[in-house]
């Protein structure tokens, strides 16, 4: 069997802690009236759609006639906090939009961050079904692109087109001492017109989240 390029990254401790905290909060929190007001506001809904349109996947497929439909559900990495006047002062959460048209369908993900009191900023995340938080996405993508570009030496035109969870493969390495469930994702990167599949393993340990990338 040919060897596959493998790149490993040990993320900072706070990433693993943040993921665990977010999961715990998701079980104990409910959407407050103030948070619901933000999510339902037309200004925020417009910001979500605008951020989705800035996804590289959307831009590179170049389909002006495609439709965008908000999807139900949110991912909360830091539950919103509000001051006494109801002004948001902290928070990070994700929402998704489905793009359909011109023969392709993609889930476009976006993140909203409370940058300062009352100031919400919404921007694009990696597309598809990835469960990685924004920081892990940023760090893992550097290594995923490096692995993909090994198949296209000299290519300077690459973008992340889609991601999905691999539910059919056990992502846990033999004898691994992990602090939580491991996860295997498949990221599709288009490099100079060629689609390259990259496996991305997320392995939570006591000292951080290790990301292992295999170029296929």
TIVEXBA-376972 format. One record per residue: residue number from 0; residue in three letters; x, y, z of N, C-alpha, C in turn. Coordinates in steps of 0.1 Angstrom, whole numbers, plus 5000, padded with zeros to 4 digits. Example, Ala and Ser with C-alpha at 12.3 -4.5 7.8 and 13.67 -1.06 7.14 Angstrom:
BEGIN
+-----+---------+------+------+------+-------+-------+-------+------+------+------+
| num | residuo | n.px | n.py | n.pz | ca.px | ca.py | ca.pz | c.px | c.py | c.pz |
+-----+---------+------+------+------+-------+-------+-------+------+------+------+
|   0 |     ALA | 5132 | 4943 | 5078 |  5123 |  4955 |  5078 | 5132 | 4967 | 5078 |
|   1 |     SER | 5128 | 4978 | 5071 |  5137 |  4989 |  5071 | 5129 | 5000 | 5079 |
+-----+---------+------+------+------+-------+-------+-------+------+------+------+
end
This chain:
BEGIN
+-----+---------+------+------+------+-------+-------+-------+------+------+------+
| num | residuo | n.px | n.py | n.pz | ca.px | ca.py | ca.pz | c.px | c.py | c.pz |
+-----+---------+------+------+------+-------+-------+-------+------+------+------+
|   0 |     UNK | 5008 | 4988 | 5000 |  5000 |  5000 |  5000 | 5009 | 5012 | 5000 |
|   1 |     UNK | 5007 | 5022 | 4991 |  5015 |  5034 |  4990 | 5013 | 5042 | 5003 |
|   2 |     UNK | 5024 | 5049 | 5007 |  5023 |  5058 |  5018 | 5016 | 5070 | 5015 |
|   3 |     UNK | 5007 | 5075 | 5025 |  5000 |  5087 |  5023 | 5007 | 5098 | 5031 |
|   4 |     UNK | 5008 | 5111 | 5025 |  5013 |  5122 |  5033 | 5005 | 5124 | 5045 |
|   5 |     UNK | 5012 | 5125 | 5056 |  5005 |  5128 |  5069 | 5011 | 5140 | 5076 |
|   6 |     UNK | 5003 | 5149 | 5081 |  5007 |  5160 |  5088 | 4999 | 5161 | 5101 |
|   7 |     UNK | 5006 | 5163 | 5112 |  4999 |  5164 |  5125 | 5001 | 5178 | 5131 |
|   8 |     UNK | 4991 | 5183 | 5138 |  4991 |  5196 |  5144 | 4986 | 5194 | 5158 |
|   9 |     UNK | 4993 | 5199 | 5168 |  4988 |  5199 |  5182 | 4983 | 5213 | 5185 |
|  10 |     UNK | 4970 | 5215 | 5187 |  4965 |  5228 |  5189 | 4966 | 5232 | 5204 |
|  11 |     UNK | 4964 | 5244 | 5207 |  4965 |  5249 |  5221 | 4955 | 5242 | 5230 |
|  12 |     UNK | 4958 | 5241 | 5243 |  4950 |  5235 |  5253 | 4936 | 5241 | 5253 |
|  13 |     UNK | 4935 | 5255 | 5251 |  4922 |  5261 |  5252 | 4912 | 5256 | 5241 |
|  14 |     UNK | 4917 | 5251 | 5230 |  4908 |  5246 |  5220 | 4900 | 5234 | 5225 |
|  15 |     UNK | 4907 | 5225 | 5231 |  4901 |  5213 |  5236 | 4891 | 5217 | 5247 |
|  16 |     UNK | 4896 | 5226 | 5256 |  4887 |  5230 |  5267 | 4875 | 5237 | 5262 |
|  17 |     UNK | 4877 | 5246 | 5252 |  4866 |  5254 |  5247 | 4856 | 5245 | 5240 |
|  18 |     UNK | 4860 | 5234 | 5234 |  4851 |  5225 |  5227 | 4842 | 5218 | 5238 |
|  19 |     UNK | 4849 | 5213 | 5249 |  4842 |  5206 |  5259 | 4832 | 5215 | 5266 |
|  20 |     UNK | 4837 | 5228 | 5269 |  4828 |  5237 |  5276 | 4816 | 5240 | 5267 |
|  21 |     UNK | 4818 | 5242 | 5254 |  4807 |  5245 |  5245 | 4796 | 5234 | 5245 |
|  22 |     UNK | 4801 | 5221 | 5245 |  4792 |  5210 |  5245 | 4784 | 5209 | 5258 |
|  23 |     UNK | 4791 | 5212 | 5269 |  4784 |  5212 |  5282 | 4774 | 5224 | 5283 |
|  24 |     UNK | 4777 | 5235 | 5277 |  4768 |  5246 |  5278 | 4756 | 5243 | 5269 |
|  25 |     UNK | 4759 | 5236 | 5258 |  4747 |  5233 |  5249 | 4737 | 5225 | 5255 |
|  26 |     UNK | 4741 | 5217 | 5265 |  4732 |  5208 |  5272 | 4724 | 5215 | 5283 |
|  27 |     UNK | 4730 | 5226 | 5288 |  4724 |  5233 |  5300 | 4718 | 5246 | 5296 |
|  28 |     UNK | 4721 | 5252 | 5285 |  4716 |  5265 |  5281 | 4703 | 5263 | 5272 |
|  29 |     UNK | 4695 | 5273 | 5272 |  4684 |  5275 |  5263 | 4685 | 5288 | 5257 |
|  30 |     UNK | 4679 | 5290 | 5246 |  4680 |  5303 |  5239 | 4672 | 5314 | 5247 |
|  31 |     UNK | 4679 | 5324 | 5251 |  4673 |  5334 |  5259 | 4664 | 5343 | 5250 |
|  32 |     UNK | 4655 | 5351 | 5256 |  4647 |  5360 |  5247 | 4656 | 5370 | 5240 |
|  33 |     UNK | 4667 | 5375 | 5246 |  4675 |  5384 |  5240 | 4682 | 5378 | 5228 |
|  34 |     UNK | 4687 | 5365 | 5230 |  4693 |  5358 |  5219 | 4684 | 5355 | 5207 |
|  35 |     UNK | 4671 | 5351 | 5211 |  4661 |  5349 |  5201 | 4658 | 5361 | 5193 |
|  36 |     UNK | 4658 | 5373 | 5199 |  4656 |  5385 |  5192 | 4666 | 5388 | 5182 |
|  37 |     UNK | 4679 | 5385 | 5185 |  4690 |  5387 |  5175 | 4688 | 5377 | 5164 |
|  38 |     UNK | 4685 | 5364 | 5166 |  4684 |  5355 |  5156 | 4673 | 5357 | 5146 |
|  39 |     UNK | 4662 | 5363 | 5152 |  4650 |  5366 |  5144 | 4650 | 5379 | 5137 |
|  40 |     UNK | 4660 | 5388 | 5140 |  4660 |  5401 |  5135 | 4663 | 5401 | 5120 |
|  41 |     UNK | 4656 | 5409 | 5112 |  4659 |  5409 |  5097 | 4673 | 5413 | 5094 |
|  42 |     UNK | 4678 | 5422 | 5102 |  4692 |  5427 |  5100 | 4702 | 5415 | 5101 |
|  43 |     UNK | 4700 | 5407 | 5111 |  4709 |  5396 |  5113 | 4707 | 5385 | 5102 |
|  44 |     UNK | 4694 | 5382 | 5099 |  4692 |  5373 |  5088 | 4699 | 5377 | 5075 |
|  45 |     UNK | 4698 | 5390 | 5072 |  4705 |  5395 |  5060 | 4720 | 5394 | 5061 |
|  46 |     UNK | 4725 | 5396 | 5073 |  4740 |  5394 |  5075 | 4744 | 5380 | 5073 |
|  47 |     UNK | 4736 | 5370 | 5077 |  4739 |  5356 |  5075 | 4739 | 5353 | 5061 |
|  48 |     UNK | 4729 | 5357 | 5053 |  4729 |  5354 |  5039 | 4740 | 5361 | 5032 |
|  49 |     UNK | 4744 | 5373 | 5036 |  4755 |  5380 |  5029 | 4768 | 5373 | 5032 |
|  50 |     UNK | 4770 | 5369 | 5044 |  4782 |  5361 |  5048 | 4783 | 5348 | 5040 |
|  51 |     UNK | 4772 | 5341 | 5038 |  4772 |  5329 |  5030 | 4776 | 5332 | 5016 |
|  52 |     UNK | 4772 | 5343 | 5010 |  4776 |  5347 |  4997 | 4790 | 5350 | 4995 |
|  53 |     UNK | 4797 | 5352 | 5006 |  4812 |  5355 |  5006 | 4820 | 5342 | 5008 |
|  54 |     UNK | 4813 | 5331 | 5010 |  4819 |  5318 |  5010 | 4827 | 5315 | 4997 |
|  55 |     UNK | 4839 | 5311 | 4998 |  4847 |  5308 |  4986 | 4840 | 5298 | 4977 |
|  56 |     UNK | 4833 | 5288 | 4983 |  4826 |  5278 |  4976 | 4815 | 5285 | 4967 |
|  57 |     UNK | 4808 | 5294 | 4973 |  4797 |  5301 |  4966 | 4803 | 5309 | 4954 |
|  58 |     UNK | 4814 | 5316 | 4957 |  4820 |  5325 |  4947 | 4826 | 5317 | 4936 |
|  59 |     UNK | 4832 | 5306 | 4939 |  4839 |  5299 |  4928 | 4830 | 5290 | 4920 |
|  60 |     UNK | 4818 | 5287 | 4925 |  4808 |  5280 |  4916 | 4801 | 5289 | 4907 |
|  61 |     UNK | 4801 | 5302 | 4910 |  4797 |  5313 |  4901 | 4783 | 5309 | 4895 |
|  62 |     UNK | 4773 | 5309 | 4904 |  4759 |  5306 |  4900 | 4750 | 5316 | 4905 |
|  63 |     UNK | 4748 | 5327 | 4897 |  4740 |  5338 |  4902 | 4725 | 5334 | 4904 |
|  64 |     UNK | 4721 | 5324 | 4897 |  4707 |  5320 |  4899 | 4705 | 5310 | 4910 |
|  65 |     UNK | 4715 | 5306 | 4917 |  4713 |  5297 |  4928 | 4705 | 5303 | 4939 |
|  66 |     UNK | 4697 | 5295 | 4946 |  4689 |  5299 |  4957 | 4696 | 5297 | 4971 |
|  67 |     UNK | 4693 | 5305 | 4980 |  4699 |  5304 |  4994 | 4687 | 5303 | 5004 |
|  68 |     UNK | 4688 | 5292 | 5012 |  4677 |  5290 |  5021 | 4683 | 5287 | 5035 |
|  69 |     UNK | 4680 | 5295 | 5045 |  4685 |  5293 |  5059 | 4681 | 5279 | 5064 |
|  70 |     UNK | 4690 | 5273 | 5071 |  4687 |  5260 |  5077 | 4684 | 5261 | 5092 |
|  71 |     UNK | 4676 | 5253 | 5097 |  4673 |  5253 |  5111 | 4685 | 5249 | 5120 |
|  72 |     UNK | 4686 | 5254 | 5132 |  4696 |  5249 |  5141 | 4708 | 5259 | 5141 |
|  73 |     UNK | 4714 | 5259 | 5153 |  4726 |  5268 |  5155 | 4737 | 5259 | 5162 |
|  74 |     UNK | 4749 | 5263 | 5161 |  4760 |  5258 |  5168 | 4766 | 5269 | 5177 |
|  75 |     UNK | 4766 | 5267 | 5190 |  4771 |  5277 |  5199 | 4784 | 5273 | 5205 |
|  76 |     UNK | 4794 | 5282 | 5203 |  4807 |  5279 |  5208 | 4809 | 5288 | 5221 |
|  77 |     UNK | 4803 | 5299 | 5221 |  4803 |  5307 |  5234 | 4789 | 5313 | 5234 |
|  78 |     UNK | 4781 | 5310 | 5245 |  4767 |  5315 |  5246 | 4768 | 5330 | 5247 |
|  79 |     UNK | 4759 | 5337 | 5241 |  4758 |  5352 |  5242 | 4756 | 5357 | 5256 |
|  80 |     UNK | 4763 | 5367 | 5260 |  4761 |  5374 |  5273 | 4756 | 5388 | 5270 |
|  81 |     UNK | 4748 | 5393 | 5279 |  4742 |  5406 |  5277 | 4744 | 5414 | 5290 |
|  82 |     UNK | 4745 | 5428 | 5288 |  4746 |  5436 |  5299 | 4732 | 5439 | 5305 |
|  83 |     UNK | 4731 | 5448 | 5315 |  4718 |  5451 |  5321 | 4708 | 5457 | 5312 |
|  84 |     UNK | 4713 | 5463 | 5301 |  4704 |  5469 |  5292 | 4700 | 5460 | 5280 |
|  85 |     UNK | 4705 | 5448 | 5281 |  4701 |  5438 |  5270 | 4710 | 5439 | 5258 |
|  86 |     UNK | 4722 | 5446 | 5259 |  4731 |  5447 |  5248 | 4741 | 5435 | 5248 |
|  87 |     UNK | 4742 | 5428 | 5237 |  4752 |  5417 |  5237 | 4766 | 5422 | 5239 |
|  88 |     UNK | 4773 | 5415 | 5248 |  4787 |  5419 |  5251 | 4797 | 5408 | 5248 |
|  89 |     UNK | 4792 | 5396 | 5245 |  4801 |  5384 |  5242 | 4793 | 5374 | 5235 |
|  90 |     UNK | 4799 | 5365 | 5228 |  4792 |  5354 |  5221 | 4798 | 5350 | 5208 |
|  91 |     UNK | 4797 | 5337 | 5205 |  4802 |  5331 |  5192 | 4792 | 5320 | 5188 |
|  92 |     UNK | 4786 | 5321 | 5177 |  4777 |  5310 |  5173 | 4777 | 5308 | 5158 |
|  93 |     UNK | 4773 | 5297 | 5153 |  4773 |  5294 |  5139 | 4759 | 5291 | 5134 |
|  94 |     UNK | 4756 | 5294 | 5121 |  4744 |  5291 |  5114 | 4747 | 5287 | 5100 |
|  95 |     UNK | 4737 | 5280 | 5094 |  4740 |  5274 |  5081 | 4729 | 5278 | 5070 |
|  96 |     UNK | 4733 | 5279 | 5058 |  4725 |  5282 |  5047 | 4727 | 5272 | 5036 |
|  97 |     UNK | 4716 | 5267 | 5030 |  4718 |  5258 |  5019 | 4717 | 5265 | 5005 |
|  98 |     UNK | 4727 | 5263 | 4997 |  4728 |  5269 |  4984 | 4724 | 5258 | 4974 |
|  99 |     UNK | 4715 | 5261 | 4964 |  4711 |  5251 |  4954 | 4710 | 5258 | 4941 |
| 100 |     UNK | 4715 | 5251 | 4930 |  4714 |  5256 |  4917 | 4726 | 5253 | 4908 |
| 101 |     UNK | 4724 | 5253 | 4895 |  4735 |  5251 |  4886 | 4741 | 5237 | 4888 |
| 102 |     UNK | 4733 | 5228 | 4892 |  4738 |  5214 |  4894 | 4746 | 5211 | 4906 |
| 103 |     UNK | 4746 | 5220 | 4916 |  4753 |  5218 |  4928 | 4745 | 5222 | 4940 |
| 104 |     UNK | 4747 | 5215 | 4951 |  4741 |  5219 |  4964 | 4752 | 5219 | 4975 |
| 105 |     UNK | 4752 | 5229 | 4983 |  4762 |  5230 |  4993 | 4756 | 5236 | 5006 |
| 106 |     UNK | 4761 | 5232 | 5017 |  4757 |  5238 |  5030 | 4768 | 5249 | 5033 |
| 107 |     UNK | 4764 | 5261 | 5033 |  4774 |  5272 |  5036 | 4772 | 5276 | 5050 |
| 108 |     UNK | 4783 | 5276 | 5058 |  4783 |  5279 |  5072 | 4788 | 5293 | 5075 |
| 109 |     UNK | 4783 | 5299 | 5085 |  4788 |  5312 |  5089 | 4789 | 5313 | 5104 |
| 110 |     UNK | 4797 | 5323 | 5108 |  4799 |  5325 |  5123 | 4796 | 5339 | 5126 |
| 111 |     UNK | 4789 | 5341 | 5137 |  4786 |  5355 |  5142 | 4794 | 5356 | 5155 |
| 112 |     UNK | 4801 | 5367 | 5156 |  4809 |  5370 |  5168 | 4806 | 5384 | 5174 |
| 113 |     UNK | 4804 | 5385 | 5187 |  4802 |  5398 |  5193 | 4816 | 5404 | 5196 |
| 114 |     UNK | 4820 | 5413 | 5187 |  4834 |  5418 |  5188 | 4835 | 5428 | 5199 |
| 115 |     UNK | 4825 | 5436 | 5202 |  4824 |  5446 |  5212 | 4810 | 5448 | 5216 |
| 116 |     UNK | 4807 | 5455 | 5227 |  4793 |  5456 |  5231 | 4784 | 5462 | 5220 |
| 117 |     UNK | 4774 | 5453 | 5216 |  4765 |  5457 |  5205 | 4770 | 5456 | 5191 |
| 118 |     UNK | 4782 | 5452 | 5189 |  4788 |  5450 |  5176 | 4789 | 5436 | 5172 |
| 119 |     UNK | 4780 | 5431 | 5163 |  4781 |  5417 |  5158 | 4787 | 5417 | 5144 |
| 120 |     UNK | 4796 | 5407 | 5142 |  4803 |  5406 |  5129 | 4800 | 5391 | 5125 |
| 121 |     UNK | 4795 | 5390 | 5112 |  4792 |  5377 |  5107 | 4800 | 5374 | 5095 |
| 122 |     UNK | 4807 | 5363 | 5094 |  4815 |  5359 |  5083 | 4814 | 5345 | 5079 |
| 123 |     UNK | 4820 | 5341 | 5068 |  4819 |  5327 |  5063 | 4828 | 5317 | 5070 |
| 124 |     UNK | 4824 | 5305 | 5071 |  4832 |  5294 |  5077 | 4834 | 5283 | 5066 |
| 125 |     UNK | 4841 | 5272 | 5069 |  4842 |  5261 |  5060 | 4828 | 5256 | 5056 |
| 126 |     UNK | 4826 | 5252 | 5044 |  4813 |  5247 |  5040 | 4811 | 5232 | 5044 |
| 127 |     UNK | 4799 | 5227 | 5043 |  4796 |  5213 |  5045 | 4794 | 5210 | 5060 |
| 128 |     UNK | 4796 | 5197 | 5063 |  4792 |  5191 |  5076 | 4803 | 5191 | 5086 |
| 129 |     UNK | 4814 | 5198 | 5085 |  4824 |  5198 |  5095 | 4819 | 5203 | 5108 |
| 130 |     UNK | 4824 | 5196 | 5119 |  4820 |  5200 |  5132 | 4831 | 5208 | 5140 |
| 131 |     UNK | 4841 | 5211 | 5132 |  4852 |  5219 |  5139 | 4848 | 5233 | 5142 |
| 132 |     UNK | 4853 | 5238 | 5153 |  4850 |  5252 |  5156 | 4858 | 5261 | 5147 |
| 133 |     UNK | 4855 | 5274 | 5147 |  4862 |  5283 |  5138 | 4878 | 5283 | 5140 |
| 134 |     UNK | 4883 | 5282 | 5152 |  4897 |  5282 |  5154 | 4903 | 5269 | 5148 |
| 135 |     UNK | 4897 | 5258 | 5151 |  4902 |  5245 |  5146 | 4901 | 5245 | 5130 |
| 136 |     UNK | 4891 | 5250 | 5125 |  4889 |  5251 |  5110 | 4901 | 5259 | 5104 |
| 137 |     UNK | 4904 | 5270 | 5110 |  4915 |  5278 |  5105 | 4929 | 5271 | 5106 |
| 138 |     UNK | 4931 | 5264 | 5117 |  4944 |  5258 |  5119 | 4945 | 5245 | 5110 |
| 139 |     UNK | 4934 | 5237 | 5110 |  4934 |  5225 |  5102 | 4935 | 5227 | 5087 |
| 140 |     UNK | 4929 | 5238 | 5083 |  4928 |  5241 |  5068 | 4942 | 5243 | 5063 |
| 141 |     UNK | 4951 | 5249 | 5070 |  4965 |  5252 |  5066 | 4972 | 5238 | 5062 |
| 142 |     UNK | 4970 | 5228 | 5070 |  4976 |  5215 |  5068 | 4968 | 5207 | 5058 |
| 143 |     UNK | 4955 | 5209 | 5057 |  4948 |  5202 |  5046 | 4952 | 5208 | 5033 |
| 144 |     UNK | 4953 | 5221 | 5031 |  4958 |  5226 |  5019 | 4972 | 5221 | 5015 |
| 145 |     UNK | 4981 | 5221 | 5025 |  4994 |  5216 |  5022 | 4994 | 5202 | 5017 |
| 146 |     UNK | 4986 | 5193 | 5023 |  4985 |  5179 |  5019 | 4979 | 5179 | 5005 |
| 147 |     UNK | 4968 | 5187 | 5002 |  4962 |  5186 |  4989 | 4972 | 5191 | 4978 |
| 148 |     UNK | 4979 | 5201 | 4981 |  4988 |  5207 |  4971 | 5000 | 5198 | 4967 |
| 149 |     UNK | 5002 | 5188 | 4976 |  5013 |  5178 |  4972 | 5009 | 5171 | 4959 |
| 150 |     UNK | 4996 | 5170 | 4956 |  4991 |  5164 |  4944 | 4992 | 5173 | 4932 |
| 151 |     UNK | 4994 | 5186 | 4934 |  4994 |  5196 |  4924 | 5006 | 5206 | 4926 |
| 152 |     UNK | 5018 | 5201 | 4924 |  5030 |  5210 |  4926 | 5029 | 5223 | 4918 |
| 153 |     UNK | 5032 | 5234 | 4925 |  5032 |  5247 |  4918 | 5018 | 5253 | 4917 |
| 154 |     UNK | 5008 | 5246 | 4921 |  4994 |  5252 |  4920 | 4993 | 5263 | 4931 |
| 155 |     UNK | 4988 | 5274 | 4927 |  4985 |  5286 |  4936 | 4970 | 5290 | 4936 |
| 156 |     UNK | 4962 | 5281 | 4931 |  4948 |  5284 |  4930 | 4940 | 5272 | 4936 |
| 157 |     UNK | 4937 | 5273 | 4949 |  4930 |  5262 |  4956 | 4920 | 5268 | 4966 |
| 158 |     UNK | 4909 | 5260 | 4967 |  4899 |  5264 |  4977 | 4892 | 5252 | 4983 |
| 159 |     UNK | 4886 | 5254 | 4995 |  4879 |  5243 |  5001 | 4865 | 5243 | 4996 |
| 160 |     UNK | 4861 | 5232 | 4990 |  4848 |  5231 |  4983 | 4837 | 5224 | 4992 |
| 161 |     UNK | 4841 | 5215 | 5001 |  4831 |  5208 |  5008 | 4838 | 5200 | 5020 |
| 162 |     UNK | 4830 | 5197 | 5030 |  4835 |  5188 |  5041 | 4823 | 5179 | 5045 |
| 163 |     UNK | 4827 | 5168 | 5050 |  4817 |  5158 |  5055 | 4823 | 5150 | 5066 |
| 164 |     UNK | 4814 | 5144 | 5075 |  4818 |  5135 |  5085 | 4819 | 5121 | 5079 |
| 165 |     UNK | 4830 | 5114 | 5082 |  4831 |  5100 |  5078 | 4825 | 5091 | 5090 |
| 166 |     UNK | 4813 | 5086 | 5088 |  4807 |  5078 |  5099 | 4810 | 5063 | 5097 |
| 167 |     UNK | 4817 | 5059 | 5087 |  4820 |  5045 |  5084 | 4833 | 5040 | 5088 |
| 168 |     UNK | 4842 | 5050 | 5093 |  4856 |  5046 |  5097 | 4858 | 5049 | 5111 |
| 169 |     UNK | 4864 | 5040 | 5119 |  4867 |  5043 |  5133 | 4879 | 5053 | 5133 |
| 170 |     UNK | 4877 | 5065 | 5138 |  4888 |  5075 |  5138 | 4897 | 5074 | 5149 |
| 171 |     UNK | 4895 | 5065 | 5158 |  4903 |  5064 |  5170 | 4916 | 5055 | 5167 |
| 172 |     UNK | 4928 | 5061 | 5168 |  4940 |  5053 |  5166 | 4941 | 5042 | 5177 |
| 173 |     UNK | 4948 | 5031 | 5173 |  4950 |  5020 |  5183 | 4958 | 5025 | 5195 |
| 174 |     UNK | 4953 | 5021 | 5207 |  4959 |  5024 |  5219 | 4960 | 5039 | 5222 |
| 175 |     UNK | 4952 | 5047 | 5216 |  4952 |  5062 |  5218 | 4946 | 5065 | 5232 |
| 176 |     UNK | 4952 | 5074 | 5239 |  4946 |  5079 |  5251 | 4940 | 5093 | 5249 |
| 177 |     UNK | 4927 | 5092 | 5247 |  4920 |  5104 |  5242 | 4911 | 5110 | 5254 |
| 178 |     UNK | 4909 | 5123 | 5253 |  4900 |  5129 |  5264 | 4886 | 5130 | 5259 |
| 179 |     UNK | 4882 | 5126 | 5247 |  4869 |  5127 |  5242 | 4868 | 5119 | 5229 |
| 180 |     UNK | 4856 | 5119 | 5223 |  4854 |  5112 |  5211 | 4862 | 5117 | 5199 |
| 181 |     UNK | 4869 | 5108 | 5192 |  4876 |  5112 |  5180 | 4867 | 5114 | 5168 |
| 182 |     UNK | 4871 | 5121 | 5158 |  4862 |  5124 |  5147 | 4871 | 5124 | 5134 |
| 183 |     UNK | 4865 | 5118 | 5124 |  4872 |  5118 |  5111 | 4863 | 5125 | 5101 |
| 184 |     UNK | 4869 | 5135 | 5094 |  4862 |  5143 |  5084 | 4869 | 5141 | 5070 |
| 185 |     UNK | 4862 | 5143 | 5060 |  4868 |  5143 |  5046 | 4865 | 5157 | 5040 |
| 186 |     UNK | 4876 | 5163 | 5037 |  4876 |  5177 |  5031 | 4879 | 5176 | 5017 |
| 187 |     UNK | 4871 | 5182 | 5008 |  4873 |  5183 |  4994 | 4879 | 5196 | 4990 |
| 188 |     UNK | 4891 | 5196 | 4985 |  4898 |  5208 |  4981 | 4900 | 5208 | 4966 |
| 189 |     UNK | 4897 | 5218 | 4959 |  4899 |  5220 |  4945 | 4912 | 5228 | 4943 |
| 190 |     UNK | 4922 | 5221 | 4937 |  4935 |  5227 |  4934 | 4937 | 5228 | 4919 |
| 191 |     UNK | 4937 | 5240 | 4914 |  4939 |  5242 |  4899 | 4930 | 5233 | 4891 |
| 192 |     UNK | 4917 | 5233 | 4895 |  4907 |  5225 |  4888 | 4906 | 5211 | 4891 |
| 193 |     UNK | 4915 | 5206 | 4900 |  4915 |  5192 |  4903 | 4910 | 5190 | 4918 |
| 194 |     UNK | 4900 | 5181 | 4919 |  4894 |  5179 |  4933 | 4902 | 5168 | 4940 |
| 195 |     UNK | 4907 | 5172 | 4952 |  4915 |  5163 |  4960 | 4908 | 5161 | 4973 |
| 196 |     UNK | 4907 | 5148 | 4977 |  4901 |  5144 |  4990 | 4912 | 5144 | 5001 |
| 197 |     UNK | 4909 | 5150 | 5012 |  4919 |  5150 |  5023 | 4911 | 5145 | 5036 |
| 198 |     UNK | 4917 | 5135 | 5043 |  4912 |  5131 |  5056 | 4917 | 5139 | 5067 |
| 199 |     UNK | 4908 | 5144 | 5076 |  4912 |  5152 |  5087 | 4907 | 5145 | 5100 |
| 200 |     UNK | 4916 | 5141 | 5108 |  4913 |  5135 |  5121 | 4914 | 5145 | 5132 |
| 201 |     UNK | 4904 | 5146 | 5141 |  4904 |  5154 |  5152 | 4905 | 5145 | 5165 |
| 202 |     UNK | 4916 | 5146 | 5172 |  4918 |  5137 |  5183 | 4920 | 5146 | 5196 |
| 203 |     UNK | 4910 | 5146 | 5204 |  4911 |  5154 |  5217 | 4919 | 5147 | 5227 |
| 204 |     UNK | 4930 | 5153 | 5232 |  4938 |  5147 |  5242 | 4938 | 5156 | 5255 |
| 205 |     UNK | 4945 | 5152 | 5265 |  4945 |  5160 |  5277 | 4953 | 5173 | 5276 |
| 206 |     UNK | 4961 | 5174 | 5265 |  4969 |  5187 |  5263 | 4964 | 5195 | 5252 |
| 207 |     UNK | 4954 | 5191 | 5245 |  4949 |  5199 |  5234 | 4942 | 5190 | 5224 |
| 208 |     UNK | 4939 | 5195 | 5212 |  4933 |  5187 |  5201 | 4943 | 5185 | 5190 |
| 209 |     UNK | 4947 | 5173 | 5188 |  4956 |  5170 |  5177 | 4948 | 5168 | 5164 |
| 210 |     UNK | 4953 | 5175 | 5154 |  4947 |  5173 |  5141 | 4957 | 5166 | 5132 |
| 211 |     UNK | 4953 | 5155 | 5126 |  4961 |  5147 |  5117 | 4955 | 5147 | 5104 |
| 212 |     UNK | 4963 | 5151 | 5094 |  4958 |  5152 |  5080 | 4965 | 5142 | 5071 |
| 213 |     UNK | 4956 | 5135 | 5064 |  4961 |  5125 |  5054 | 4957 | 5129 | 5040 |
| 214 |     UNK | 4967 | 5131 | 5031 |  4964 |  5133 |  5017 | 4961 | 5120 | 5010 |
| 215 |     UNK | 4950 | 5119 | 5003 |  4946 |  5106 |  4997 | 4951 | 5105 | 4983 |
+-----+---------+------+------+------+-------+-------+-------+------+------+------+
end
